[in-house]
Amino acid sequence: MDDWDQSNREKKIINQLVLEGQFSREQLHAELGEILIGSKPGREHEDEIIVLNPMGMAIEDISSAAEMYSRAVEQGKGTRLCL
């Protein structure tokens, strides 16, 4: 998930599961930031299921932009703007 604290807020799906005893922080493999920086793998075994509950956090926009920029530089694409 993006971030435990953001996802476990009142009236969010994750919070409902926590309140019902169906999910806990201990069951969470990793937050998105941990996967992005490489401190935890996204998947450890081929049969694992990845569930993403995006909450619209800035880390998603930043990581997507960084990936797109990196690919554009590698491919020599884009337009440099003088700001």
C-alpha positions as CSV (number, residue, x, y, z in Angstrom):
1,M,0.0,0.0,0.0
2,D,1.0,3.6,-0.4
3,D,1.4,4.4,3.3
4,W,0.0,2.5,6.3
5,D,-1.1,5.7,8.2
6,Q,-2.8,7.2,5.2
7,S,-4.5,3.9,4.2
8,N,-5.6,3.1,7.8
9,R,-7.6,6.3,8.3
10,E,-11.2,6.3,9.5
11,K,-13.8,5.2,6.9
12,K,-11.1,3.8,4.5
13,I,-11.4,0.2,3.4
14,I,-8.2,-0.9,5.1
15,N,-9.4,0.6,8.4
16,Q,-12.6,-1.3,8.2
17,L,-10.6,-4.5,7.7
18,V,-8.4,-3.7,10.7
19,L,-11.4,-2.9,12.9
20,E,-13.0,-6.2,11.9
21,G,-9.8,-8.1,12.8
22,Q,-9.3,-9.2,9.2
23,F,-6.1,-7.3,8.5
24,S,-3.2,-5.8,10.5
25,R,0.0,-3.9,10.1
26,E,1.9,-7.1,10.7
27,Q,0.3,-8.7,7.6
28,L,1.4,-5.9,5.4
29,H,4.5,-6.9,3.4
30,A,5.7,-3.4,2.4
31,E,4.6,0.2,1.7
32,L,5.1,1.6,-1.7
33,G,8.1,3.8,-0.6
34,E,9.9,0.7,0.7
35,I,9.6,-1.0,-2.6
36,L,10.6,2.0,-4.6
37,I,13.8,2.6,-2.7
38,G,14.6,-1.2,-2.7
39,S,14.5,-1.9,1.0
40,K,11.8,-4.5,0.4
41,P,10.9,-6.4,-2.8
42,G,7.5,-6.0,-4.4
43,R,7.2,-9.8,-4.5
44,E,9.3,-12.6,-3.0
45,H,7.6,-15.5,-4.7
46,E,5.9,-15.9,-8.1
47,D,2.6,-17.1,-6.5
48,E,2.2,-14.0,-4.3
49,I,-0.6,-11.6,-5.1
50,I,0.1,-7.8,-5.1
51,V,-2.7,-5.6,-3.9
52,L,-2.3,-1.9,-4.3
53,N,-4.8,0.5,-2.6
54,P,-3.6,3.9,-4.0
55,M,-4.7,6.9,-2.0
56,G,-3.4,9.6,-4.3
57,M,-0.1,10.4,-2.5
58,A,2.6,12.5,-4.0
59,I,5.1,9.6,-3.9
60,E,3.2,8.0,-6.8
61,D,3.4,11.2,-8.9
62,I,7.1,11.6,-8.1
63,S,8.1,8.0,-8.8
64,S,6.1,8.0,-12.1
65,A,7.6,11.3,-13.2
66,A,11.1,10.0,-12.3
67,E,10.6,6.9,-14.4
68,M,9.2,8.7,-17.4
69,Y,12.1,11.3,-17.2
70,S,14.7,8.5,-17.0
71,R,13.2,6.7,-20.0
72,A,13.0,9.9,-22.0
73,V,16.7,10.8,-21.3
74,E,17.8,7.2,-22.3
75,Q,15.8,7.5,-25.5
76,G,16.9,11.0,-26.3
77,K,13.3,12.2,-26.3
78,G,11.7,15.3,-24.9
79,T,12.1,19.1,-25.2
80,R,14.3,21.1,-22.9
81,L,12.6,24.2,-21.6
82,C,14.5,27.3,-20.4
83,L,12.6,28.5,-17.3
